Amino acid sequence: MHRQKVWMTAAIVLIAGLLPAQNELYLQITRSRLTRVSVAAPPFLVLPTTPSPQVQTFQRTLNEDLQASAPISVLDPKLYALVKPDPKPKVVYERWRSIGAQFLLTGTISRAGGQLVVEARLVDLVSGEYAFAKRYRAGFASARLIAHTLANDLVKVFTGRPGPFLSRIAFVSDRTGHPELWEMNWDGTGAHQLTKYGSIVVGPAWSPDGSRIAFTSFLRGGPALYLLTPSEGYLKPLWSKGGVNSSPSFSPDGKKIAFASSRDGNVDIWVIPTSGGTPQRLTTASAIDTQPAWSPNGRQIAFTSARSGSPQIYIMDADGSNVRRLTFNGGYYDEAAWFPDGSRLVCTMRVDGRFQLATIDVATSRVTVLPGPGNNESPCFSPDGSMIAFVSDRTGKEQIYTTDPKGRPRQLTTEGANYGPAWTGSGGE
């Protein structure tokens, strides 16, 4: 089942001072209140002979991405008319600042043969210097791709991490009659089916480079672990022995997969090379251990264990040593996923008989509930940590949602039941 409106716990704070180099950071992600940088983004100048449909696609996509960006607050376009032209750039910059802009995004769109050329410039309105400038060039069919790439680059200027606008979400859907593996863009567009096994598929997980998906399938009888390369349609059986093989999680270097298996009778956490071979057992408690999640630095694995009597979140070193419990205030915790910097986990928690999302501070074990209507679960962070994807039954059937920068839910799926979202940072359209 899945979750609802998730408040975004990551916030953005402006660093004092001006940074002249493009690769320096203006912002850092913290846990305090959200302060977004105000950017004026008037429509780009369109040069003659540039095809109008591609221009409209580019501009609409860029506007949507900037509106969904965590660090950027786009200035109300109604205010743009207050800024009168002037031959002196310094005067114009002061006028933009007077209506509340901190940065000004401008650019041109032109045609070069069969290609669209976009030149973008981001001006720091205090110093008057470029914080970012870049040219993009691609075929007319790639207008959306150019816009997504530019939006990603702009987010990186302010946070040091690219935005989520070229990322993809793998998920499971029964819209064709059987639970099959699907994939869609970060905003729910471009959904397409990856498997047609006519068998149960659960628990997808992306490799760090976005080239492969690990998942569990009953394709050949019992629940077995598989690796799929979507670009090639290549399916590789990875492990099938034991009654349970589920919940795969890639190591950050992509060379290993942690998973839950009952190979020796009890369900424990194991690790297997992605190249194949014999798995290594990491946990040995008599209770069920499942849902491993490899930390971003590769040094730890979070997992769910019932060894204390009810499902709780634990962390261990990647070799299975130094096990410690993170959740203590009773209840039911499951499905932990890491924030990209490793400081927090987001998980599923049972509250008053319903499943809700919650974050856990790894250093202090502090739990913060992210309440919403219905049941909400199976959370995962976007690659830049600015959004959470999750599953909610608030409409009566399980659907996948994401949060926006203010924590408001956005429904991505509508057909059939959809669950098990897994977010990757690679890809395009």
Buried (B, 14 or more C-beta within 10 A) or exposed (E): BBBBBBBBBBBBBBEEEEBEEBEEBBBBBEEEEBBBBBBBBBBBEBEEEBBEEBBEBBBEBBBBBBBBBBBBBBBEEEBBEEBEEEEEEEEBBBBBBEBEBBBBBBBBBBBEEEEBBBBBBBBBBEEEEEBBEBEBEBEBEBBBBBBBBBBBBBBBBBBBBBBBBBBBBBBBBBBEEBBBBBBBBBBBEBBEEBBEBEBBBBBBBBBBEBBBBBBBBBBEEBBBBBBBEBEEEEEBEBBBBBEBBBBBBBBBEBEBBBBBBBBEEBBBBBBBBBEEEEBBBBBEBEBBBBBBBBBBEBEBBBBBBBBBEBBBBBBBBBEBEEBEEBBEEEBBBBBBBBBBEBBBBBBBBBEEEBBBBBBBBBEEBEBBEBBBBBBBBBBBBBBBBBBBBBBBBBEEBBBBBBBBBEBEBBBBBEEBBBBBBBBBBBBBE
